[in-house]
Amino acid sequence: VMIELKSKHIGGAFYKKIKCVVYGVCDEISSWPCVKDGENSEEFYFGLKTGQGLLEFKCKSKIQKQRWVARIHSTLCKVTCLEAEKCSVESLSFSDYMP
């Protein structure tokens, strides 16, 4: 699974695209390094484990965070199942041609 992010600079005049391969979702960390003491406690955070490190996201509500985490986790599970199915079909095909 790949994620593509766009970051805008100088009032949207320039933007940079970042593409990352997603390996997992991280939602069990209680305090994120980017959160300072005294900040709004009504904000919820989750992260994506990528080849380039951990990407952190902030949500306005716990429900919004749960939806994002569930959808990403579901997508990762679907891809994993498809890859496992593909590998088993390939190994089956190779064993059919063995003398």
C-alpha positions in Angstrom: 0.0 0.0 0.0 1.3 3.4 -0.9 0.4 6.8 0.5 0.9 10.0 -1.4 1.0 13.3 0.5 1.1 16.8 -0.8 2.6 19.6 1.3 2.0 23.2 0.3 4.6 25.9 0.8 4.5 29.7 0.4 0.7 30.1 0.5 0.2 27.2 -1.9 2.4 28.5 -4.7 4.7 25.5 -4.4 3.9 22.0 -3.3 5.9 18.8 -2.8 4.6 15.3 -3.3 5.8 12.5 -1.1 5.1 8.8 -1.8 5.7 6.2 0.9 5.1 2.5 1.2 3.0 1.8 4.2 3.9 -1.2 6.4 1.6 -0.7 9.3 -0.6 1.6 11.4 0.3 2.6 14.9 -2.5 3.9 17.2 -1.6 2.5 20.6 1.1 5.1 21.5 -0.3 7.2 24.4 1.8 10.3 24.0 3.3 11.4 20.7 6.7 13.2 20.6 5.1 16.1 18.7 2.5 16.7 21.5 3.6 19.3 24.1 2.3 19.5 27.6 -0.7 21.8 27.9 -1.9 21.3 24.4 -5.5 20.5 23.6 -6.3 17.1 25.0 -9.2 16.7 22.6 -6.9 15.9 19.7 -6.1 12.3 18.9 -3.0 11.0 17.1 -2.1 7.9 15.0 0.8 7.0 12.9 1.8 5.1 9.8 4.9 3.0 9.7 6.6 3.6 6.3 9.9 2.9 4.7 10.8 6.5 5.4 9.9 6.5 9.1 6.8 7.2 11.1 4.3 9.6 9.7 2.1 11.2 12.4 -1.5 12.4 11.8 -3.8 14.4 14.1 -7.6 13.9 14.3 -10.2 16.1 15.8 -12.1 13.3 17.5 -11.6 9.8 18.8 -14.2 8.5 16.3 -12.4 10.1 13.4 -9.1 8.5 14.5 -10.8 5.1 14.9 -12.3 5.3 11.3 -8.9 6.2 9.8 -7.1 3.4 11.7 -9.7 0.8 10.8 -9.8 1.7 7.1 -6.0 1.7 6.8 -5.7 -1.6 8.7 -8.4 -3.1 6.5 -6.6 -2.1 3.4 -3.3 -3.5 4.6 -5.0 -6.8 5.5 -6.6 -7.0 2.0 -3.2 -6.5 0.4 -1.6 -9.0 2.7 -4.2 -11.6 1.8 -3.9 -11.0 -1.9 -0.1 -11.3 -1.7 -0.3 -14.6 0.2 -2.8 -15.9 -2.3 -0.6 -14.9 -5.2 2.4 -16.6 -3.6 0.5 -19.8 -3.0 -0.7 -19.9 -6.6 2.8 -19.3 -7.9 4.2 -22.1 -5.8 1.4 -24.3 -7.0 2.2 -23.5 -10.6 5.9 -24.3 -10.1 5.2 -27.6 -8.5 3.0 -28.6 -11.4 6.0 -28.3 -13.8 8.4 -30.3 -11.7 9.3 -33.7 -13.2 
